[in-house]
Amino acid sequence: MPKLSDVIDALEELYPPRWAESWDAVGLVCGDPEAEVGRVLFAVDPVQTVVDEAVEWGADLVVTHHPLYLRGVTSVAATGFKGRVVHGLIRAGIGLHVAHTNADHADPGVSDALAEAVGLRVLGPLVADPTDPAGRRGSGRIGVLEPPLTLTAFAAQVAAGLPATATGVRVAGDGDRVITRVAVCGGSGDGFLAEARAAGVDAYVTADLRHHPVSEATEASSLALVDAAHWATEWPWLRLAERGLTEAAARHGWQLETKVSHRVTDPWTAHAPMTS
């Protein structure tokens, strides 16, 4: 079996920490670099139910998209839920590694996986990384929907392509409009509404869209908006990351088992339809 340090090297070859935003906290959170790794669990959130699954399955490493800590701390005591996560992982001998905005910006990365899940052929990034001479890395993706669909039908395809959540998929726009070119951004993407309009796409798929940005965007242009749960738009990346590590293991001759967590860690748990 490989050492944890070997597995981390493979993951950081796929998602180099230098591609992360300056405010981000990526890389190894806990774990002994000399420990052997035989099982790796991939999940979106480093929360208790994921730790429980890792312990139950006998994982040696958990790879999450979201960081456990984004700011400095002075204590990891088990008096808080994040401290309990750390204690649970260390007690079970399980490491935790984070690939966040470095995975967002990668080629392929989080938005590539989202585009594939909702049926798009990727053309390139929505906001290109100027340090990439190939012009493939960056935030979000622009893709083509083949064949074109009405907005109503496309939204249904998005809902079918992503894991189900309580909030489902929200839509802003004319349901009969034909959608051909689409921008996507896994996770919170309202910061790229202007870029989506400038790209001349018919629709933009992302998460966490707020009232005022959506209202202003729909008033400013005919851009259709498709809003899914944050967790759901990032979950497809887990398969991509798992595949990348599996291929690295095959090249190195490692005996490594991998698993994608299907536990829904989206914080919203129910949806009550309004009837009047």
N, C-alpha and C positions, 0 to 999 in steps of 0.2 A: 504493500500500500504506500501511496505517496505521503510525504510529510505535509502538514498544514502549510508550511512556507512554500512548498512546490505548487500546491493548489492555488494559493494566493497569487503566485507569479503568473500562473495560467490565466486567472481571472483578470489580473491587471494588464496582461497583454491584450485581452479583449477590450477592457475598459480602463485605459490608463488614468490614474488619478489626476494627471495634469490637465485632462479634458474637463474636470469638474469646475463649477463656478467657485469663485474665491470664498464665498460665504458657506460653502457646503462642507459636510463632514463625511468623507468616504474612506474606505479601507477597512482594516482589521480593527474591530471594536474590542473583542476579547478572544482569548485562545492562545495556546502555547505553540509557537512556530515549529517546535520539534515533535509535536504530537502527530500520530498517524491518522490519516483520514480515509475512511472506507465508504462513508455515506454522506451525501450532501443534499440538503433540503433547500429549495428555492421558494421564497414567499415575498409578498409586497411589503408587509408591515412587521416590524420586530415587536410583536405584542404577545401577551401571555398564551393565547390559544396556539400560536405558532410554536412557542417554546414547548408547550405540552405535546404537540404533534411531533416535534423533533425528539423529545425524550421517549415518547411511545414507540417511534419508528427506530430509534437507536442511531440517530444522526450524529455525526462527528463535527459537522459544520452546517450553519444556516447562512444562506446568502439572501439578503433582503435588498429591495430597492430603496426603501425609505430608511433614513438614519435613525438610530436610537437617540442620539444626542446631537443637537445642532449648536448648542452653546456650552460654554465651560461650566463644569460642576465642581462642587467641593465635597460631594458625598454620593456614593452609590449604595447607601444603606437600603435594606429591604423594607424600609418604612414607606417607600413610594413605589408605584407600579414599575417604573423604569429600573429602579434598584432591584426589585424582585426578578425582573427579566435577567439582569446581569447575574444575580445569585443563582437563579435556576440554571442558566447556561453553564456557569463555572462548576456548580455542584455536579452536573451531569457530564462534565468534560467536553462541552460543545462550544465550538468557536462561532463567532458572528462576524460576517464580512458584509460591507455595504458598497453597492455600486448605484449611485443616484444620478446626479447631473452628468457624470462622465458616461453613464449608460444612455442618458437622454441624447447626448451629442454624438454618440458612436455611429458608425456605419458598418453593419446595421445596428440600430438601437431601438429604444422604446417606441418611437413613433413609426418606425418601419414595421414592427410587430403589430401595432395598432392598425396601420394601413392594410396589412395583409388580412387581419382579422375581419375587417369591414369590407373587404373585396376590392381593394384598389391596387393598381399597378403604379409603383413609386417612380416619380420622375426625378426628384431631388429634394433638398432641404427647403423648408419654408424660409428660414433665416440661416444662411450659410455661415460656417465657421471660416473666417478669413485666413486662418492658419493652415487650412487644408487645401493644398494645390489642386487636388482632384475635384473639389467642390461638392463632396458627398456628405461630409459631416455637417452637423449644425442642429438647430432647434426646429422641431416639427418636420413635416414632410408634405409635399404636394404630390398628388396622385391622380390617375385617370380611372373613372368608373366605366367598365366595359362589360355589358352594354350600359348605356345611360338609363337612369331610372327617374321616376318622379321623386320629389322630396319625401312624400309619404312612404313610397316603396323603399327608398334608400334608408330612411330612418328605421323601418322594420328590419332591413338587412343588418344595420348596425346593432340593433337590439338582439338579433339572432346570433350575431358573430361574437358578442361579448358575454362574459359570465353574468348571470342574472343578479340584480341587486334590488333592494326595496324601492329605490327611487325610479328605476327604469331609465328611459331615454326621453328627454324633453326636446321639442322642436320649435324653432322660430322661423316663420317664412311661409310662402305659398305652397301648400301641399302638392299642387299640380305642376309646379315648376320642374322642368327636366334638369337633372343634375349630371354633369359630365366630369368637370374638374373639381377636385376636393382637396382641401388642406386639412391636416390632422395634427394634433399635438397631444401626446399622452400626458395626463395629469392636468394641473391648472394652466389653462391656456389663454385667459382673457387678456394677458399682456401682449398677445400677438394678433389681436383683432385688426389693427391697422395694417399689419403685414399681410394678413389673409385678404383684406380688401384690395391692397395694392397688387397682390399676385393675380387678381382677376379670376379667382375660383368661384364656383357656384355655391359651394357649401363649406363649412368649417366644422370639424368634429373635434371636440375637446371635452373638458370637465370643469366643474366649479364656476360656471358662468354666473355672474351677478346681474341683478336687475338693471342698474343704470348703464353699465357697459353694453349690455344686450340691447336695451332700449335705444341707446345712441347709435349702436351699430346698425340696427334694422332701420332706423330713420335715415341714416346717412347713405345707405346703399341697399341693393336687393340681395346681399349676401345672406344665405340661409344658415342657420346655426343649429347644430345637433349637439346636445349636452348630455353626456353620460356620467355615471359615477366615477370619481377620481380613481378608486381602486380598480374598477372594471377596465378603464382605458389603459392601465399599466400592467394588468395581469398577463396579457399575451406575451409581454417581454420575458416572462419567466421561462417559457418554452424555448425562446431564442437563446437565453443565457444557458439553460440546461444543455441545449444542443452544442453550443460553443465549448462548454467544459467537457462534454462527452467526447467531442472530436479531439480535444487536447489530450484527454486520457488515453484515447486509442493511439495517438501518435507516440506517447511516452510509454505505452504498455502498462498503464496503471489499472489495477483492479478497483474500480470506483462505481458505486451505485448512486444514482441521482433520482430525485423525486420533486415534482412540482406540487406545492400545497394547493388544495382546492377549498380550504377553509375560507369562508367569506369574512374578511376583516374590514369591509366597508362599515363605517360607524352607524349608518342609518339602518334601522332594523325593520321598519314597517312603513306602509304607505296607505293612508286612508283617503280614498277618492272623495271629492266634494260632489254632493248631489243636488245642490241648489245654488 
